[in-house]
Amino acid sequence: MRPFTALFLTLTAAAASLPLAAQGVARMDARSTNGRMVTIPAGRYVPLYSRAGAGAVSVASFRLDTVPVTRAEFAAFVAEQPAWQRSQVKRVYADRGYLANWASDLDAGDALATAGPVTGVSWFAANAYCEWRGARLPTMTEWEFAAAASTRERDAARDAGFMRHLMAAYTAPRGQVLPPVGGGEPNVYGVRDLHGLVWELVYDFNGVMVSDDSRASGSGRERDHQAYCAGAAIGATDPDNYPAFLRHAVRAGLSGRTTLDGLGFRCAADAPAGGH
């Protein structure tokens, strides 16, 4: 197996903690997440990289969008928040590829295009959108935990057929116009399009943005250091999990202002009391 070297780029703490007002963001009512999210129950998860003998980490219950954010939804955001329009966004928050596939600041395309996932957005913009919705980006542990589920199993990481399916999805060519979101088969939680439609941003994509907290105990700096500073395959808990290596390799090339045609996102939220 060819090792991947993951050297995760670091955002400064000051940039990561900018107040919403400085980002041109106004919150929507948190109830706007209703109808587009499902609750992912708490569980245990073995990260791709783990300290020797550390094994699985606990993942608290959380809520996750069933599909990625669409162009239409992001267009509504930039219409209300002009600071995040293509012609207005500050270059410290997004590179020159930001929304480059839109005709103009508010023209995200025809009905087919706007039903597809928004791409060409930076981490800063995705984070601002989720805040505007009263939500947040999922942590890397949360995303990987949800993505380990197949249509039949909560944890299909050892299912060779599932791994082959993911590799086929990741390596399939993409068309000029991405298909509408929701076309993928739902996993056991009812979440669609986690694999094969677009790569997806997570809150702590570089492994240093979030320390241990109630959402992902056991995801501390020692494991993160191995993920972004070491030879990636050397310390892997599952050297045969090629899809996970690909995801880590993509994240390794990102900074907070990076935009890619195939990079989108979805939002998450803490589960309400009781996990329902």
C-alpha contacts under 8 A as a table, 3 or more apart, distances in Angstrom:
res1	aa1	res2	aa2	distance
1	M	239	P	7.87
2	R	233	A	7.93
3	P	231	G	7.03
3	P	232	A	6.24
3	P	233	A	4.85
3	P	234	I	7.39
4	F	231	G	6.74
4	F	232	A	5.19
4	F	233	A	6.03
4	F	245	F	6.97
4	F	249	A	6.71
5	T	228	Y	7.87
5	T	230	A	6.95
5	T	231	G	4.94
5	T	232	A	4.89
5	T	233	A	7.56
5	T	249	A	7.40
6	A	227	A	6.57
6	A	228	Y	4.83
6	A	229	C	6.50
6	A	230	A	6.99
6	A	231	G	6.85
6	A	232	A	5.66
6	A	248	H	6.81
6	A	249	A	5.93
6	A	252	A	5.31
7	L	227	A	7.97
7	L	228	Y	4.55
7	L	229	C	5.42
7	L	230	A	7.69
7	L	252	A	5.46
7	L	253	G	7.83
8	F	205	F	7.98
8	F	206	N	4.86
8	F	207	G	7.10
8	F	228	Y	4.94
8	F	229	C	7.37
8	F	251	R	7.01
8	F	252	A	4.42
8	F	253	G	6.94
8	F	254	L	7.48
9	L	206	N	5.95
9	L	252	A	6.63
9	L	253	G	7.23
9	L	254	L	6.62
9	L	255	S	5.86
10	T	206	N	6.17
10	T	208	V	7.16
10	T	255	S	7.00
11	L	15	A	6.86
11	L	16	A	6.71
11	L	209	M	7.82
11	L	255	S	6.82
11	L	256	G	6.29
12	T	15	A	5.41
12	T	16	A	6.32
13	A	16	A	5.08
13	A	17	S	6.16
13	A	209	M	7.86
14	A	17	S	5.35
14	A	18	L	6.45
15	A	18	L	5.50
16	A	209	M	7.83
18	L	22	A	6.35
18	L	23	Q	7.02
19	P	22	A	5.42
19	P	23	Q	6.76
20	L	23	Q	5.06
20	L	24	G	6.39
20	L	25	V	5.13
20	L	26	A	7.07
20	L	128	A	7.51
20	L	131	E	7.99
21	A	24	G	5.14
21	A	25	V	5.60
21	A	26	A	7.16
22	A	25	V	7.53
23	Q	83	A	7.49
23	Q	128	A	7.16
24	G	81	Q	6.39
24	G	82	P	7.72
24	G	83	A	5.53
24	G	84	W	7.37
25	V	81	Q	6.49
25	V	128	A	6.36
25	V	129	Y	7.96
25	V	131	E	7.53
25	V	132	W	6.14
26	A	81	Q	7.70
26	A	131	E	7.99
26	A	132	W	5.65
27	R	131	E	6.19
27	R	132	W	4.14
27	R	133	R	6.14
27	R	134	G	5.85
28	M	32	S	7.06
28	M	131	E	7.90
28	M	132	W	5.14
28	M	133	R	4.84
28	M	134	G	5.59
29	D	32	S	5.86
29	D	133	R	6.76
29	D	134	G	6.02
30	A	33	T	6.09
30	A	133	R	6.30
30	A	134	G	4.32
30	A	135	A	6.82
31	R	34	N	5.48
31	R	134	G	7.76
32	S	35	G	7.97
32	S	133	R	6.30
32	S	134	G	7.39
33	T	36	R	5.88
33	T	37	M	6.29
33	T	133	R	6.89
33	T	134	G	7.41
33	T	135	A	7.20
34	N	37	M	6.25
36	R	65	D	5.51
36	R	66	T	6.04
36	R	67	V	7.76
37	M	63	R	5.99
37	M	64	L	5.05
37	M	65	D	4.18
37	M	66	T	5.49
37	M	268	A	7.71
38	V	63	R	5.44
38	V	64	L	5.60
38	V	65	D	6.51
38	V	66	T	6.47
38	V	189	Y	7.28
38	V	190	G	7.18
38	V	191	V	7.54
39	T	61	S	7.00
39	T	62	F	5.73
39	T	63	R	4.28
39	T	64	L	6.46
39	T	189	Y	7.74
39	T	271	A	6.72
39	T	275	G	7.20
39	T	276	H	6.69
40	I	61	S	5.58
40	I	62	F	5.40
40	I	63	R	5.75
40	I	64	L	7.05
40	I	146	A	7.28
40	I	189	Y	6.55
41	P	60	A	7.29
41	P	61	S	4.59
41	P	62	F	6.86
41	P	275	G	7.16
42	A	58	S	7.51
42	A	59	V	5.48
42	A	60	A	4.52
42	A	61	S	4.08
42	A	62	F	7.50
43	G	58	S	5.95
43	G	59	V	5.40
43	G	60	A	6.76
43	G	61	S	7.58
44	R	56	A	5.80
44	R	57	V	5.51
44	R	58	S	4.63
44	R	59	V	5.92
45	Y	56	A	4.87
45	Y	57	V	5.33
45	Y	58	S	6.44
45	Y	59	V	7.04
45	Y	145	F	6.19
46	V	50	S	7.67
46	V	55	G	5.88
46	V	56	A	4.09
46	V	57	V	6.19
46	V	237	T	7.61
47	P	50	S	6.10
47	P	55	G	7.99
47	P	56	A	6.90
47	P	57	V	7.53
47	P	141	T	7.51
47	P	144	E	7.92
47	P	237	T	7.15
48	L	236	A	5.42
48	L	237	T	5.33
48	L	238	D	6.23
48	L	241	N	7.94
48	L	244	A	6.94
48	L	245	F	7.94
49	Y	223	R	6.38
49	Y	224	D	7.84
49	Y	226	Q	6.73
49	Y	227	A	5.83
49	Y	235	G	6.06
49	Y	236	A	4.80
49	Y	237	T	5.72
50	S	53	G	7.78
50	S	54	A	6.11
50	S	55	G	6.70
50	S	223	R	5.24
50	S	226	Q	7.56
50	S	235	G	7.17
50	S	236	A	7.02
50	S	237	T	6.46
51	R	54	A	5.15
51	R	55	G	7.64
51	R	222	E	7.11
51	R	223	R	5.69
51	R	226	Q	7.89
51	R	235	G	7.98
52	A	55	G	7.71
54	A	57	V	8.00
57	V	216	A	7.29
57	V	217	S	6.42
57	V	218	G	5.23
57	V	219	S	7.06
58	S	216	A	6.11
58	S	217	S	5.69
58	S	218	G	6.79
59	V	141	T	7.51
59	V	142	E	6.95
59	V	145	F	7.73
59	V	215	R	6.01
59	V	216	A	4.81
59	V	217	S	6.69
60	A	214	S	6.68
60	A	215	R	5.04
60	A	216	A	6.30
61	S	215	R	7.49
61	S	270	D	7.37
61	S	271	A	5.80
61	S	275	G	6.11
62	F	142	E	7.83
62	F	215	R	7.63
62	F	268	A	7.23
62	F	269	A	6.04
62	F	270	D	4.78
62	F	271	A	4.34
62	F	275	G	7.44
63	R	268	A	5.39
63	R	269	A	4.99
63	R	270	D	5.95
63	R	271	A	5.46
64	L	138	P	7.48
64	L	191	V	7.86
64	L	266	R	7.63
64	L	267	C	6.18
64	L	268	A	4.32
64	L	269	A	6.51
65	D	68	P	6.82
65	D	191	V	7.21
65	D	266	R	5.93
65	D	267	C	5.63
65	D	268	A	6.14
66	T	182	G	7.96
66	T	190	G	6.56
66	T	191	V	4.29
66	T	192	R	5.67
67	V	181	V	6.17
67	V	182	G	5.88
67	V	191	V	6.51
67	V	192	R	5.45
67	V	193	D	6.17
67	V	194	L	7.76
67	V	266	R	6.78
68	P	117	P	5.90
68	P	118	V	7.91
68	P	181	V	6.61
68	P	193	D	7.23
68	P	264	G	7.11
68	P	265	F	5.60
68	P	266	R	4.46
68	P	267	C	7.78
69	V	73	E	6.38
69	V	74	F	6.99
69	V	117	P	5.65
69	V	118	V	6.16
69	V	264	G	7.44
69	V	265	F	6.17
69	V	266	R	5.29
69	V	267	C	7.66
70	T	73	E	5.20
70	T	74	F	6.29
70	T	114	T	6.36
70	T	115	A	5.86
70	T	116	G	5.38
70	T	117	P	4.10
70	T	118	V	4.86
70	T	181	V	7.16
71	R	74	F	5.09
71	R	75	A	5.94
71	R	108	A	6.22
71	R	113	A	7.20
71	R	114	T	4.56
71	R	115	A	6.47
71	R	116	G	6.21
71	R	117	P	5.69
71	R	118	V	4.28
71	R	119	T	7.76
72	A	75	A	5.02
72	A	76	A	6.44
72	A	108	A	6.98
72	A	114	T	4.75
72	A	115	A	6.46
72	A	118	V	7.95
73	E	76	A	5.25
73	E	77	F	6.59
74	F	77	F	4.96
74	F	78	V	6.38
74	F	118	V	6.84
74	F	129	Y	7.39
75	A	78	V	5.26
75	A	79	A	6.06
75	A	106	L	6.18
75	A	107	D	7.73
75	A	108	A	6.58
76	A	79	A	5.13
76	A	80	E	6.50
77	F	80	E	5.38
77	F	81	Q	5.96
77	F	129	Y	6.67
77	F	132	W	7.73
78	V	81	Q	4.67
78	V	82	P	5.52
78	V	83	A	7.51
78	V	84	W	5.51
78	V	85	Q	5.37
78	V	105	D	8.00
78	V	106	L	7.33
79	A	82	P	6.07
79	A	85	Q	7.59
79	A	106	L	6.63
81	Q	84	W	5.92
81	Q	85	Q	7.37
82	P	85	Q	5.16
82	P	88	Q	6.83
83	A	88	Q	5.39
83	A	89	V	5.46
83	A	90	K	7.97
84	W	88	Q	6.30
84	W	89	V	4.94
84	W	125	A	6.97
85	Q	88	Q	5.27
85	Q	89	V	5.80
85	Q	105	D	5.40
85	Q	106	L	7.50
86	R	89	V	5.73
86	R	98	Y	6.44
86	R	99	L	6.18
86	R	100	A	7.77
86	R	104	S	7.59
86	R	105	D	5.32
87	S	105	D	6.52
89	V	93	Y	6.99
89	V	94	A	6.98
90	K	93	Y	5.60
90	K	94	A	6.69
91	R	94	A	5.04
91	R	95	D	5.66
91	R	96	R	7.45
91	R	257	R	7.70
92	V	95	D	7.49
92	V	257	R	6.64
93	Y	122	S	7.09
93	Y	124	F	5.71
93	Y	125	A	7.21
93	Y	256	G	7.00
93	Y	257	R	5.00
94	A	97	G	7.69
94	A	98	Y	5.98
94	A	121	V	7.39
94	A	122	S	5.49
94	A	124	F	7.26
94	A	125	A	7.53
94	A	256	G	7.57
94	A	257	R	4.09
94	A	258	T	6.25
94	A	259	T	6.97
95	D	98	Y	5.90
95	D	122	S	7.72
95	D	257	R	5.57
95	D	258	T	5.89
95	D	259	T	6.47
96	R	100	A	7.52
97	G	100	A	5.12
97	G	120	G	6.18
97	G	259	T	5.75
97	G	260	L	7.08
98	Y	120	G	5.01
98	Y	121	V	5.43
98	Y	122	S	6.98
98	Y	259	T	5.86
99	L	102	W	5.59
99	L	119	T	7.09
99	L	120	G	4.91
99	L	121	V	6.24
100	A	103	A	7.85
100	A	120	G	6.72
101	N	108	A	7.88
101	N	120	G	7.47
102	W	105	D	7.14
102	W	106	L	7.83
102	W	107	D	5.96
102	W	108	A	4.85
102	W	109	G	6.44
103	A	106	L	7.86
103	A	107	D	5.36
103	A	108	A	6.45
103	A	109	G	6.84
104	S	107	D	5.01
104	S	108	A	7.31
105	D	108	A	7.84
108	A	113	A	7.26
108	A	114	T	6.14
109	G	112	L	7.75
109	G	113	A	5.41
109	G	114	T	5.92
110	D	113	A	5.33
110	D	114	T	6.13
111	A	114	T	5.29
111	A	115	A	6.24
112	L	115	A	5.36
112	L	116	G	6.79
112	L	179	P	7.48
112	L	180	P	6.85
113	A	116	G	5.37
113	A	177	V	6.39
113	A	178	L	7.01
113	A	179	P	7.63
113	A	180	P	7.49
114	T	117	P	7.51
114	T	118	V	7.82
114	T	180	P	7.91
115	A	179	P	7.57
115	A	180	P	4.74
115	A	181	V	6.53
116	G	177	V	7.98
116	G	178	L	5.70
116	G	179	P	5.39
116	G	180	P	3.92
116	G	181	V	5.26
117	P	178	L	7.15
117	P	179	P	7.95
117	P	180	P	6.88
117	P	181	V	6.04
117	P	198	V	7.67
117	P	264	G	6.55
118	V	121	V	7.38
118	V	264	G	5.73
118	V	265	F	7.77
119	T	259	T	7.70
119	T	260	L	6.72
119	T	261	D	5.44
119	T	262	G	6.00
119	T	263	L	5.20
119	T	264	G	4.63
120	G	259	T	4.73
120	G	260	L	4.90
120	G	261	D	5.03
120	G	262	G	7.30
120	G	263	L	6.39
120	G	264	G	7.17
121	V	125	A	6.07
121	V	126	A	6.55
121	V	258	T	7.67
121	V	259	T	5.19
121	V	260	L	7.20
121	V	263	L	7.29
121	V	264	G	6.77
122	S	125	A	5.18
122	S	126	A	6.18
122	S	256	G	6.26
122	S	257	R	4.98
122	S	258	T	5.29
122	S	259	T	5.00
123	W	126	A	5.10
123	W	127	N	5.94
123	W	201	L	6.63
123	W	203	Y	7.84
123	W	255	S	7.79
123	W	256	G	4.98
123	W	257	R	6.21
123	W	258	T	7.21
124	F	127	N	5.16
124	F	128	A	6.13
124	F	256	G	6.02
124	F	257	R	6.57
125	A	128	A	5.02
125	A	129	Y	6.15
126	A	129	Y	5.10
126	A	130	C	6.32
126	A	137	L	7.50
126	A	201	L	7.77
126	A	265	F	6.81
127	N	130	C	5.30
127	N	131	E	6.23
127	N	136	R	6.48
127	N	137	L	6.06
127	N	203	Y	7.51
128	A	131	E	5.05
128	A	132	W	6.10
129	Y	132	W	5.01
129	Y	133	R	6.39
130	C	133	R	5.06
130	C	134	G	6.37
130	C	135	A	4.89
130	C	136	R	4.74
130	C	137	L	6.31
130	C	267	C	5.73
130	C	268	A	7.91
131	E	134	G	4.95
131	E	135	A	5.20
131	E	136	R	5.60
132	W	135	A	7.29
135	A	267	C	6.31
135	A	268	A	5.91
135	A	269	A	5.17
136	R	203	Y	7.91
136	R	267	C	5.53
136	R	268	A	5.29
136	R	269	A	5.84
137	L	201	L	7.66
137	L	202	V	5.68
137	L	203	Y	5.11
137	L	265	F	7.87
137	L	266	R	6.82
137	L	267	C	4.80
137	L	268	A	5.41
137	L	269	A	7.74
138	P	142	E	5.94
138	P	143	W	6.01
138	P	202	V	5.38
138	P	203	Y	5.75
138	P	266	R	7.70
138	P	267	C	6.18
138	P	268	A	4.97
138	P	269	A	7.42
139	T	142	E	5.14
139	T	143	W	6.19
139	T	202	V	5.42
139	T	203	Y	4.97
139	T	204	D	5.74
139	T	205	F	7.77
139	T	210	V	8.00
140	M	143	W	5.17
140	M	144	E	6.05
140	M	202	V	5.50
140	M	203	Y	6.70
140	M	204	D	5.94
140	M	205	F	6.25
140	M	207	G	7.97
141	T	144	E	5.20
141	T	145	F	5.92
141	T	216	A	6.63
141	T	219	S	7.57
142	E	145	F	5.08
142	E	146	A	6.26
142	E	215	R	7.85
142	E	216	A	7.43
143	W	146	A	5.29
143	W	147	A	5.99
143	W	202	V	7.26
144	E	147	A	4.88
144	E	148	A	6.09
145	F	148	A	5.41
145	F	149	A	7.46
146	A	149	A	5.85
146	A	154	R	7.91
146	A	189	Y	7.96
147	A	150	S	7.80
147	A	194	L	6.17
147	A	195	H	7.67
148	A	154	R	6.76
148	A	155	D	5.21
148	A	156	A	5.73
148	A	157	A	5.81
149	A	152	R	7.54
149	A	153	E	5.57
149	A	154	R	4.30
149	A	155	D	4.93
149	A	156	A	5.56
149	A	157	A	7.80
149	A	187	N	6.00
149	A	188	V	6.45
149	A	189	Y	7.83
150	S	153	E	5.22
150	S	154	R	6.47
150	S	155	D	7.14
150	S	156	A	5.81
150	S	162	F	6.99
150	S	187	N	5.01
150	S	188	V	6.31
151	T	185	E	7.36
151	T	186	P	6.29
151	T	187	N	4.05
151	T	188	V	4.98
152	R	187	N	7.04
152	R	188	V	5.74
153	E	156	A	5.67
153	E	188	V	6.44
154	R	188	V	6.43
154	R	189	Y	7.99
155	D	158	R	7.78
156	A	159	D	5.08
156	A	162	F	6.68
157	A	160	A	7.91
157	A	162	F	7.56
157	A	163	M	7.18
157	A	241	N	7.39
158	R	163	M	7.89
159	D	162	F	5.27
159	D	163	M	6.38
160	A	163	M	5.07
160	A	164	R	6.24
161	G	164	R	5.12
161	G	165	H	6.21
162	F	165	H	5.00
162	F	166	L	6.28
163	M	166	L	5.12
163	M	167	M	6.25
163	M	241	N	7.09
163	M	242	Y	7.73
163	M	243	P	7.07
164	R	167	M	5.14
164	R	168	A	6.22
165	H	168	A	5.22
165	H	169	A	6.26
166	L	169	A	4.99
166	L	170	Y	6.10
166	L	195	H	6.57
166	L	196	G	7.26
166	L	243	P	6.44
167	M	170	Y	5.09
167	M	171	T	6.11
167	M	242	Y	7.44
167	M	243	P	5.98
168	A	171	T	5.36
168	A	172	A	6.00
169	A	172	A	5.45
169	A	195	H	6.58
169	A	196	G	4.47
169	A	197	L	7.90
170	Y	195	H	6.90
170	Y	196	G	4.89
170	Y	243	P	7.61
171	T	196	G	7.93
172	A	196	G	7.65
174	R	178	L	7.07
175	G	178	L	6.14
178	L	197	L	7.66
179	P	183	G	7.73
180	P	183	G	6.68
181	V	184	G	7.74
181	V	193	D	7.05
182	G	185	E	7.86
182	G	192	R	5.83
182	G	193	D	6.41
183	G	192	R	7.44
183	G	193	D	7.14
184	G	192	R	5.36
184	G	193	D	5.06
185	E	192	R	5.96
185	E	193	D	7.42
186	P	189	Y	7.28
186	P	190	G	4.81
186	P	191	V	5.12
186	P	192	R	4.57
186	P	193	D	7.65
187	N	190	G	5.26
187	N	191	V	5.53
187	N	192	R	6.51
188	V	191	V	7.52
191	V	194	L	7.31
193	D	196	G	6.72
193	D	197	L	5.89
193	D	198	V	8.00
194	L	197	L	7.30
194	L	198	V	7.95
194	L	200	E	7.96
195	H	198	V	7.16
195	H	199	W	7.61
196	G	199	W	7.55
198	V	262	G	5.14
198	V	263	L	5.54
198	V	264	G	6.00
199	W	247	R	7.73
199	W	262	G	6.07
199	W	263	L	4.73
199	W	264	G	6.02
199	W	265	F	7.54
200	E	263	L	5.66
200	E	264	G	4.87
200	E	265	F	4.46
200	E	266	R	7.16
201	L	205	F	6.79
201	L	263	L	7.07
201	L	264	G	6.30
201	L	265	F	5.07
201	L	266	R	7.71
202	V	205	F	5.23
202	V	265	F	7.38
203	Y	209	M	7.28
203	Y	210	V	7.94
204	D	207	G	5.27
204	D	208	V	6.34
204	D	209	M	4.80
204	D	210	V	5.88
205	F	209	M	7.73
205	F	251	R	5.90
206	N	209	M	6.90
206	N	228	Y	7.35
206	N	251	R	6.71
206	N	252	A	6.85
206	N	254	L	7.80
207	G	210	V	7.19
207	G	221	R	7.92
207	G	224	D	5.27
207	G	225	H	7.62
207	G	227	A	7.41
207	G	228	Y	7.00
208	V	211	S	7.05
208	V	221	R	7.10
208	V	224	D	6.86
210	V	213	D	7.95
211	S	219	S	6.92
211	S	220	G	5.45
211	S	221	R	6.73
212	D	215	R	7.94
212	D	216	A	6.32
212	D	217	S	5.29
212	D	218	G	6.33
212	D	219	S	5.67
212	D	220	G	5.21
213	D	216	A	5.79
213	D	217	S	5.66
214	S	217	S	6.03
215	R	270	D	7.82
216	A	219	S	5.97
217	S	220	G	7.62
219	S	223	R	6.52
219	S	224	D	7.15
220	G	223	R	5.93
220	G	224	D	6.34
221	R	224	D	4.78
221	R	225	H	5.76
222	E	225	H	5.15
222	E	226	Q	6.57
223	R	226	Q	5.24
223	R	227	A	6.40
224	D	227	A	4.97
224	D	228	Y	6.44
225	H	228	Y	5.56
225	H	229	C	5.55
225	H	230	A	7.37
226	Q	229	C	5.55
226	Q	230	A	5.18
226	Q	232	A	7.57
226	Q	235	G	7.19
227	A	230	A	6.40
227	A	232	A	6.33
228	Y	232	A	7.46
228	Y	252	A	7.34
229	C	232	A	7.99
230	A	234	I	7.74
230	A	235	G	7.86
231	G	234	I	5.63
231	G	235	G	7.43
232	A	235	G	6.39
232	A	236	A	6.71
232	A	245	F	7.96
233	A	236	A	5.14
233	A	239	P	6.30
233	A	245	F	7.93
236	A	239	P	5.57
238	D	241	N	5.64
239	P	242	Y	7.37
241	N	244	A	5.61
241	N	245	F	6.62
242	Y	245	F	4.99
242	Y	246	L	6.25
243	P	246	L	5.09
243	P	247	R	6.36
244	A	247	R	5.07
244	A	248	H	6.25
245	F	248	H	5.15
245	F	249	A	6.05
246	L	249	A	4.98
246	L	250	V	6.23
247	R	250	V	5.23
247	R	251	R	6.31
248	H	251	R	5.07
248	H	252	A	6.10
249	A	252	A	5.04
249	A	253	G	6.90
250	V	253	G	5.58
250	V	254	L	7.10
251	R	254	L	5.39
254	L	257	R	7.96
254	L	258	T	5.79
255	S	258	T	5.30
259	T	263	L	6.98
260	L	263	L	5.13
271	A	274	G	7.78
271	A	275	G	5.17
271	A	276	H	6.94
272	P	275	G	5.37
272	P	276	H	6.33
273	A	276	H	7.31
